[in-house]
Amino acid sequence: MEHIVTVQDAVTAFADWIEPTDAELDAIEQESPLILAEVDLLDAQIKAMDHPENEIDARRIRRARNRVLAARRDLANRTVGANAPGGAA
């Protein structure tokens, strides 16, 4: 008789290796404003798909897109500032 091993046993056998490191969690935390802005943009785009295009949906998508761009800018500026040796002039 063959023994059947469940997928759960195989996954949990290496659970210590799967957990994110503190550095990965910090990176996710830094990127969370961008992630949330992208989710808002996706929500606005999904809402616009349910009915014919109108000005309110276009405005909602434009504002969400602007929030994504602002979050990307802030993340890029934060990342560049953190990597600059000796401080900015």
C-alpha positions, 0 to 999 in steps of 0.5 A, spaced: 500 500 500 502 506 498 502 512 502 499 519 500 502 525 502 498 531 502 500 538 499 499 541 506 504 536 509 509 538 503 508 545 504 508 546 512 515 541 512 519 548 509 514 553 513 521 556 516 524 557 509 517 560 506 516 566 512 518 573 509 524 576 512 524 583 516 527 586 510 522 584 505 516 586 510 519 593 511 520 593 503 512 591 503 511 596 508 514 602 504 511 600 498 504 599 501 501 606 499 503 605 492 500 598 492 493 601 495 493 607 490 494 601 484 488 597 488 484 604 488 485 605 480 483 598 479 477 599 483 475 605 479 477 601 472 472 596 474 467 600 476 467 604 469 466 597 466 459 596 468 456 601 464 457 606 458 463 611 459 461 618 463 465 624 466 464 621 473 468 615 471 473 618 467 474 623 473 475 618 478 480 614 474 484 620 472 484 622 480 486 614 481 491 615 476 494 621 479 494 618 486 498 612 483 503 617 480 504 621 486 505 614 490 510 612 485 514 619 485 514 619 493 517 611 493 522 613 488 524 619 492 524 615 498 528 610 495 533 615 492 534 619 499 535 612 503 541 610 498 545 616 497 551 616 501 553 622 506 546 626 505 543 630 500 546 637 498 
